[in-house]
Amino acid sequence: MKPTSKKYGIAAGIILIIALILFLVWPKGNTQAQLQYETTRVEKDTIRNTVTATGTIEPVTSVDVGTQVSGIISKIYVDYNSIVKKGQVIAELDKTNLISELNSAQANLASAKNDLEYQKANYLRYKNLYEKGLISANDYEVARLSYTKAEETLKTNQENVNKAQTNLGYAIITSPIDGIVLGKDVEEGQTVASSYSTPTLFTIAQDLTDMRVIADIDEADIGGVKEGQNVTFTVDAFPNDIFYGQVTQVRQEATEESNVVTYEVVISAPNKDLKLKPGLTANVTINTLERTGVVSVKTKALRFTPQAEILGKSIKIEDCNGKNKLWIKNGNILKAYAVKIGVSDGIRTEIISGIPEGSEVIASVKEMAQEEPQDEIEGGSPFMPRPGKKK
């Protein structure tokens, strides 16, 4: 072998060894794990809780006008949306039978009066004879009893006359309040029968500028609903309008339907522009909690618990005793502070004590995989060719 060829062989071997060493020690595209800390600040904010439900709009005062006597409707003087005054005649029943009943009762009363006069005179005569010893005690008692029965019969017939007169008065149906006619369930010539329940002829609302919403609140939410809370609601008839009211009553009676328990809540609904109509469905939002300027923190920060396997040995954890904790990172130390909490809306929670306002606390920690430069990711030797970059 020639010396030159020998030198080239040695050089090639050296280059091969160097390439092998570089290949073994050169990074092979591994990633570096870094921690990303999400922080939030303890600061003043607004805490607000709401309850949503649906309800029905109705007048605050409405009266179902009926009749206590049976008969045929002979006259109707009002229609839907008629404005009526208290005492105004709105309908009449046929009075023929009622007048006949009154005449019969008056005739019986007159007969009872005549019988009473006779029984009284007869009793006084028998009393005089009994006192003189001319008749037996039995005859006297019979006369006295007949007189007493005549008095009771007169009273009964007088009551029958009063009842017949009252029923005749019921044939004239008047409005019990000032208001507007919302419903009319009868027509002229229709027969109405009063039996165990009074039939409804008209429905009259007193004031349509003062409405209310009857909302059904789920049993899970009713505990936070109280009188005086502010309410907003919308109706499908005016989707771009927001109406305002207040809770005026929380009814204690529960209603169960399809295994769902709800409670009725009464909400005021001022209606000066008369947009709200009885029977509309209202989509209600009740502000059960609204506090502004409350020192608070994001609720997720109270749920954070550091994990040593994620933080690694470089971070020192200093825990404390306490049910509710907030964590602050200072250099390589993660320290817990026991805090006393107040109200919460699920997003933010009030911090009463335990940590100063303005403190920056940890909300979460997660691992971030940071990629190496492109040359290192290739994991190749510096002697190996690399693909050109795209322009």
URGIBEL-V148563 format. One record per backbone hydrogen bond with DSSP energy under -0.5 kcal/mol. CO is the residue of the C=O (numbers start at 1). NH is the residue of the N-H. If there is no record, write none. Layout:
CO_NH + CO_NH
//
This chain:
2_6 + 3_7 + 4_8 + 5_9 + 6_10 + 7_11 + 8_12 + 9_13 + 10_14 + 11_15 + 12_16 + 13_17 + 14_18 + 15_19 + 16_20 + 17_21 + 18_22 + 19_23 + 20_24 + 21_25 + 22_26 + 31_33 + 32_370 + 34_368 + 35_37 + 36_38 + 36_366 + 37_39 + 38_363 + 38_364 + 40_361 + 41_43 + 42_358 + 43_296 + 45_294 + 46_48 + 47_291 + 49_288 + 49_289 + 51_286 + 53_284 + 54_216 + 55_282 + 56_214 + 57_279 + 58_212 + 61_206 + 63_65 + 63_204 + 64_66 + 65_201 + 65_202 + 71_192 + 72_74 + 72_94 + 73_189 + 75_92 + 79_82 + 82_84 + 82_181 + 84_179 + 85_88 + 88_175 + 90_77 + 90_78 + 91_173 + 92_74 + 92_75 + 95_99 + 96_100 + 97_101 + 98_102 + 99_103 + 100_104 + 101_105 + 102_106 + 103_107 + 104_108 + 105_109 + 106_110 + 107_111 + 108_112 + 109_113 + 110_114 + 111_115 + 112_116 + 113_117 + 114_118 + 115_119 + 116_120 + 117_121 + 118_122 + 119_123 + 120_124 + 121_125 + 122_126 + 123_127 + 124_128 + 125_129 + 126_130 + 127_131 + 128_132 + 129_134 + 129_135 + 130_133 + 136_140 + 137_141 + 138_142 + 139_143 + 140_144 + 141_145 + 142_146 + 143_147 + 144_148 + 145_149 + 146_150 + 147_151 + 148_152 + 149_153 + 150_154 + 151_155 + 152_156 + 153_157 + 154_158 + 155_159 + 156_160 + 157_161 + 158_162 + 159_163 + 160_164 + 161_165 + 162_166 + 163_167 + 164_168 + 165_169 + 166_170 + 167_171 + 168_171 + 169_172 + 171_93 + 171_173 + 172_174 + 173_90 + 173_91 + 175_87 + 179_84 + 180_182 + 180_205 + 181_81 + 183_203 + 187_190 + 190_73 + 192_71 + 192_194 + 193_195 + 197_195 + 197_199 + 199_67 + 199_201 + 201_185 + 201_186 + 202_65 + 203_182 + 203_183 + 204_63 + 205_180 + 207_210 + 209_211 + 209_271 + 210_60 + 211_269 + 212_58 + 213_215 + 213_267 + 214_56 + 215_217 + 215_265 + 216_54 + 217_263 + 218_221 + 218_222 + 221_224 + 222_225 + 226_229 + 229_247 + 230_287 + 231_245 + 232_285 + 233_243 + 234_283 + 235_238 + 236_239 + 238_235 + 238_241 + 243_233 + 245_231 + 246_248 + 246_268 + 247_228 + 249_251 + 249_266 + 253_264 + 255_257 + 255_262 + 257_260 + 259_261 + 260_257 + 261_219 + 262_255 + 263_217 + 264_251 + 265_215 + 266_248 + 266_249 + 267_213 + 269_211 + 271_274 + 277_280 + 280_57 + 281_236 + 282_55 + 282_284 + 283_234 + 284_53 + 285_232 + 285_287 + 286_51 + 286_288 + 289_49 + 291_47 + 294_45 + 295_351 + 296_43 + 297_349 + 298_301 + 298_302 + 299_302 + 299_303 + 301_304 + 306_308 + 307_310 + 307_311 + 308_312 + 312_315 + 314_316 + 316_318 + 316_334 + 317_319 + 318_336 + 324_339 + 326_337 + 327_362 + 328_330 + 328_335 + 330_333 + 332_316 + 333_330 + 333_335 + 334_318 + 335_328 + 337_326 + 339_341 + 340_352 + 340_353 + 343_350 + 347_299 + 348_345 + 349_297 + 350_342 + 350_352 + 353_340 + 356_359 + 359_42 + 359_361 + 361_40 + 364_38 + 366_36 + 368_34 + 368_370 + 369_371 + 370_32 + 373_376 + 373_377 + 374_378 + 375_379 + 375_380 + 376_29 + 376_379 + 381_384
//
